[in-house]
Amino acid sequence: MKMTKPILWLPALFVSAMAFGQPKVGGSTSVSTGIGSDGAEPSIPMLTAQSALVMDAESGKVLYAKEPNAARFPASTTKIMTAMLLLEHTKPDDLIVAPPGIDKVTDASMHLKPGEKITAHDMLYALMLRSANDGCVAVAIHVSGSMEKFIELMNARATELGCTNTHFNNTNGLNDPKHTTTAHDLAIIARAAMLNPDFAAAVRTYRYTIKRDPKISKDFVMVNHDKYLMKDPSADGIKTGWTIPAGRCFVGSATRQGYRLITVVLKSKDWQLDHAALLNWAFAAHQRGVVVAVNQAMGSIAVDGGTLDSVHLRAATPVAHLWARNAASKVETRFDQPQAVRAPIQRGQKLGTATVTDQDGFVQTVDLVAVQNVSLSTTASIIRSASSNSPMFFLVGSCLGMGAFYARKRSRRRVLKPARQRA
């Protein structure tokens, strides 16, 4: 039986007269990079992008959204998914062989030749820096055996991540009326991709030299299309995209003040301006605090049949909280755990959860795990062993009981017989 403990209100970290709500597009085209002398919150920028979004990379909380669920053409930002699947289904030294007809793939290219071999590691940089369409085709054939199967894999992975409005119909983002996604879904995909350190290292690289057979090609140097990478030392890169129907697209990332934000701008007239405006506003207008630290003590729970009466709990992962800089932080935490658990308990075993909800309604859940091992007590072990073999237990018990009864009866007869003779 589960028990929900009373709500615990964590103390406000900062106090302000202003409450934080979901922002709307409007205001000046200039972006404040800090709080003004009057304490006013920075103005939300006016954007040229038709869809845009800012997400906290750690928690997934959306800080700003403009048409986040409108269907858009993603152009080459599609390659975030292609690269992520490349990393998930290959080893860095795996050789990817360019298939027949690869030299017919159009637009952005690394100029692969049929039969040419490129390592998976170098192919990652060709995809994310050069934006190589032919590299995407080679990856799809290598991983799945066909374009169709790889596209199925792309859509399945998107669904697994929680994307609800994405349908991939190719591997590279070339214009296709059936190939659409949204700003929110692209942020989800980028957030997942950035958890892979190899992906994160590649997208923040501006120039990289890959290894190729010089007899086949001398096109060694891959240069990143993300020119913003050289303008902002906090930039983490990610991926540009452009086709005429898609407009200027960019999925970006930056790390400042110890945390990372992800931005998405789709069908923009000036993606660099939009991206910079969103970053500057979001970092200036928000602050971050840790609600639950990793390994933080989270109480204890009773143990039945153990060598200990209770086991201590800790948080398996940290919980960070972002909120408007000029608003008070108000967070509630609910604990969901049984009244007692049965031994044995393994260290790190999940025994409950804590759900953290902030003032904007954003919910995060953290597992509560056992701090130490708790062995089964000797008594409990005997009882459980007996109950788990109950037919044998009762048979043996019956035999022993009957044996004891007859032994006692015979002993009594021997005692009484001499007494009768004396009488």
Buried (B, 14 or more C-beta within 10 A) or exposed (E): EEEEEEEEEBEBBEEBEEEBEEBEBEBEEEBBEEBEEEEEBBBBBBBBBBBBBBBBBBBBBBBBBBBBBBBBBBBBBBBBBBBBBBBEBBEEEBEBBBBEEBEEBEEBBBBBEBEBBBBBBBBBBBBBBBBBBBBBBBBBBBBBEEBEEBBEBBBEBBEEBEBEBBBBBBBBBBEBEEBBBBBBBBBBBBBBBBEBEBBBEBBBBBEBEBEBEEEBBEBEEBEBBBEBBEEBEEBBBBBBBBBEEBBBBBBBBBBBEEBBBBBBBBBBEBBBBBBBBBBBBBBBBBBBBEBBEEEBEBBBBEBEBBBBEBBEBBBBBBBBBBBBBBBBBBBEBBBBBEEBBBBBBEEEBEBBBBBBBBBBEBEBEBBBBBBEBBBBBEEBBEBBEBEEEEEEBEEEEEEEEEEEEEEEEEEEEEEEEEEEEEE
